[in-house]
Amino acid sequence: MNTEMTTFSHVARDALAAADLGDLRDKVLLGQRLSFEDGMRLFECRDIAAVGALANHVRERLHGDLTYFNRNLHVNATNVCEANCIFCSFARLKTGDKDAYTMTIDQAVGRVRALKDELVTEVHIVNGLNPDVPFSYYTDLLRAIKEERPDIHIKGFTAVEIAYYAEKYDMTVRGVLEALVEAGLGSLPGGGAEIFATRARKKLCADKVDADGWLGVHRIAHQMGLRSNCTMLFGHIEKTEERVDHLLRLRGLQDETRGFQTFIPLAFHNENNRLQRLPGPTGHDSLRTLAVARLMLDNIPHIKAYWPMLGVKLAQISLSFGVNDLDGTVREERIYHMAGAKTPQELTRADLVELIRRAGRIPVERDTHYNVICEA
């Protein structure tokens, strides 16, 4: 019998069989790819513990007990944004609107400068689509951060931002990326993917780049040698089949480019936006989504639980549902906190190490590209 099948828990094996998922269990243990129909069945299975056990098996096959984190800082330099996404609590449509802001370069770099005596390996930059600043604002920002901290890796600018710059400043996507890389950009975050389905996207964010455009930006970035993350916003108006379709489209691009490092499911938060009537996903739904992602995305190495969105305790539990990364210290996160997140503004390195150890896992500090800095 296959070694994978003999090492899988008898209890979990029986639970999956009882849930009529024995064939999917066998496909996963034999290393066979799951289909759209398989993804639907996993989302619809009532036994979340069984699905989680199967995802945990894959997680341990890939990473053992290792659980990654890094020391990172978020800089959101402007929240002025032309896009009118109905789920967003961060953006302000015009300069001068209440709570709208655009930092000066020195103010933004000041966030990095304040940590000059601390080990921070990554700065994460995501902004609104601000029509009132020149493209040089972004390249100057990158150069200034690099001048302040030459050692730091800059992960910045969603595919939505890159596509916006290309259109607004009459550039190509490749030209935008080349200019940003020359100024100091090291990799791309995964934001802005939301949900790829045209039906949902038209309602949620009709005036920003579509799914093909988002995927196209990442394709070009990967062709240039840049690595990136990918995301899915869930728990709003999307249908189950749209979640599965989203995962398969990410998997398809990864087959082509091998440029995605990490998948991060992002739970919708409903405060201070136009979808307040929706409850958002439950913890049960969040754990299931993480587990199904680990099972469907067989070619993306890492699954991340973004603790500012999930909450610290649920993120810890997710380490047994396919997750092997908890992001990082995440200093000064604004986007989810403006949507009502009640999580801390940051966790210390010691907090993350303790969180991981108490889940029975081995904490590993990493850099942006998953090079190991040290086992904690």
N, C-alpha and C positions, 0 to 999 in steps of 0.2 A: 504494500500500500504506500502511496505517496507520503513522504515525511511530513508535509504540511498538514495532511489530513489526520495523521496519527497524533500530532502534537496539539491539535485543536481540541478544546474542552468538550468532553462528552455531553456535559449539561447544555452548553451552547449549541452543540450539534443537534441535540434532541429538540431544543427550543425552536431552532430554525426549521426543523422538519415538521414540528407541530404547527408552525405558522405557514406551512406550505411553501417554504423557501429552501428546501433541501437541495434543489437543483442549483440555486444561486450560491448556496454555501459551497457546493462542490466546484462550481466554476471559479469562485474566488480562490479556493484552496489549491486548485490546479493552475492558477495563474492565467485564467481565460478572461477575456474582456467582457464586461457587462454591456448590455444593449439598452436602448431607450425603454423598452418594456420592462427590463429588469430594474431600472431606476425607478419607474413608476411603482412597481411592486414593493420595493424597499421603502419608499415614502408612505405607502398605504398600509404597510405591515403594522399591526397593533402592538407587537412585542418589541418595543424599542430597545430593551435590554439585549435581546438576541441580535438585533441589527448592530448595536453598539459593540457587542462581543466580537462579531465578525470584523468590524472596522478596527477594533483594537488589535486583533490578530494581524491584520495587514500593517498597522502602525508598528507593531513589535517586530514583524518580519523585516521592515525597512530600517527601523531605528532602534530596536531594542527598547530600553527604558530611557534613552537619552531624550531630554526635553530642552529646547533651545530658547534663549532670550538674548537681548542685547541692551546696551545703554544708549538710548536715543532721545532726541529732543524734537518736538513738533514746532514748526514756525509757519503760521498762516498769515502771510504778510498783508493780505487784503481780503475783505469779505464782500467787496462791491462786485456784483455779478449780473451780467445781462441775462443769463439763463433763468427761467422762471419755473424751476422744478417745484412741484407742489409738496414734495416730501421734505424739503430742505428747511432747516431752522437756522442755518449759519449765514446764508447770503442775504445781502441787502441790494436792492435793484439799482440804486443810484447813489453816487457820491453826495453826501449831505443828508441822506436819510437817517433817521434815528438809529443809532448803534452801528452805522456804517463806519468803516475805518480803512485807511491805507497807511501802512507804516512807511516812514522814511527808510532808506537803506540802513542808516545808522541805528535806527530803532530796532530793525529786524536783526541786524548783526549783534546788537546789544544782548539779545536772548542767548546767543552763542557765547559772547564775551563774558557774560555773567557766570559761565561754567568753565572759565579758563583754567581753574585749578582742579577740575574733575575729569575723570576719564569718560568721555562721551564719544562713541565711535560713529554715530550717524545722526544727521539732521534730516528731518522729513518735512518737505515743503509742499503744501497744497493750498491753492488760492481760489478766489472767485474769478470769474471772467470779466475783468475790469476794463471797460472801454476807454478809460481816462488816463492810462499810463502807456508810455512807449515800450516797445519790445526791449529796449536797452535797460529798462527797470529790472527785468529778470536776469539778464546777463550780468548787470552791475551787481545785483544781489549775490549771485553765485560767486563772482570774483571777490567780493568783499568778505564773504564767509570763508573762502579759501585763504584769503590773505590773513584773516584772523586765526583760522585753525587749518593749516595745510594738511593735517593728518586726518581730518574728518571726512567721512563719505557722505555725499549729498544724494539722497534719494528724493526726487522731486518731480512735480508737474504730472498730473493725470493725463491720460490720452485725450480727455475732453479739453483740457487746457492746451495741449500741443496742437490739436486740430483747430481750436479757436485762434491761436497765434498764426497758424498757417494762413487761415482765411483773412483775418483782420490785417495782418501786416504784409499780405501778398507774397507769401513764401511757400515753399513746399514743406511737407511734413519732415522730409529728410533734412532740408535746410534748417528748419527750426531746431531739430535734434542736434545737428552738427554744431550749430552756434551755441547751444546750451552745454554740450559736451566740452567744447573748446573753453567755455567759461568755468567749467568745474563740475558739471553734472556727472554722477556716477551710475545711476540706475533710475528706473521708473517705479512709482507705486502702482497699485492696482485699482485705484478709485475711479468712479465715473462709469463703471460697467452697468451698474444698477441691475436691470433685468433686460435681456436682449430682445425678448419678444416684442414685435412691432405693436401689437394690441396694447400691451401695458405701457410701453415706452411712450406712445402717443399721449396717453393720459398723464403720465408722470413727468416727462421731461421732453416734450416734443420739439423744443427749440435748441437742443444741443446735439452733438454728433450722434449718429445712429450706431447700431451694433456693428455694422460692417466697417464704419469709420473707426470705431474704438479698436476693433480687432486689427484693422489696417495699420494704425499707429504702432501697436505692439509688434506687428509683423516686421515693420521697417526697423524699429528699435532692435529687435532680435537679430535681424540681418546685419546691423551695424555692430553687433557684439555686445549690446547692452542687455542686461538681465532686468526682469520686471516681475511684479506680482500681479495677481488677478483676484477679482472680487465678485460677489453677487449680493445685492441688497434683497433681503427676503422678509416676509411677514407683513406685506402691505396688500396690494391688489392682485398680485401675481397668482397664477394657477400652478398646480403641481406640475403639470406637463411643461409649463414654461420654465420652471426651475430645472427640470431634467434637460430640456433643450439647451439652456444656458450652459450647464456643465459639459454637455457634449460638444458645444461650439468651442469652448475653451480647450477641451481635450483634442479637438481637431487641429486647432492652431498649434498646440504643443507637439502634436505628431509631426507637424511641418517644420517647426523652428527650434524646439527644445529650449526656449528662452524663458519660460515661466519658472520661477523658483518656488513660489508659495501661493496657495489659494486661501483666501480669507472670506468666509461668509459674514456678511454684515447685517445684523438684525435691525430692522426698522424701529426707530424711536418716534413717538407721536406728539411730543410736546412742542409748542411754538411753531407749528406748521399747519398746512391746510388739510392734513389727514388726521386731525386730532380725534375724529370719531372712531378711528380704527384702533383696536387694542394693542396691536403689535404682536410679535410671536411669543409664545410661551417658552419656558425653559425646556420643556419636552420637545417642542418643535425645533429649538435651536440645537439641542443635542442630536436629534435625528438628522438635521441638515448637515452638521459636521460629519456624522458617521457616513451618510450616503455620499458625501463629497469624497471622503477617503476611499470609498469603494469604487466610485465611478471614475475618479481622476487617477487612473493607474500610472500615468506618465508625469505627474507633477509631484516632485519629491516631498513637499512639506504641506501640512494643513495647519493653519494658524487660528487660534482662538484669540480674538482681539478683546482683551479683558475690559477696556473702558466701555465696550458695547455690551458684552455678555454679563458683566459683573464678575467680581473676583472669585466667588465661590463656584459659580457655574463654569467658569473657565477652568478651575481646578478639576472639577468633575469631568470636563471634556477630555482630559488627558487619558481617560479610559474609553473614549468614543472616537478614536482615530486621530486625535490632535497630538502633535509633537512640538509645537511652538507656541509660546505665550506672548509674542511680540517683545516688549521691553519696558523700560522705565517710563516711556511716553510722557515726558514732561510737557505741561502746558497744552494738552489736547483741548481744542475748542469746539470742533464740529459736533461731536456727540454730546458734549456737555451743554451746548446751546439747544440741543433737542431733548434735554431732560435727563441725561445720564446722571446717576447718583454715585457713580464710582469715584474713587480718589482722582485728583489731578495728576498724580504720579505714584508709582511704587518705587521703592529703593531696590538696589541690587539685592540686599539682604532679604527684603520682602519676597522677591521673586524666587530666590533660592529656597527660602523656607516653604513657600507655597508649593513648589515642585517636589521638594523632599517629602512633605507631608502627604503628597499624593502617591508616594512610593516610587517616584521617578528620580532620575539622575539629572541635576541641572547642569547645563552646558552654556557658558557664555560664548556668543558667536559674533562675527562681524556681519555686515549686510549680505555677503555672499556665502554665508554659512561656513566660513573658515573658523575653526575652533580657536578661541582665545584662551580659554581654560575651562576645565571641569571644576565646578564650584564645590 
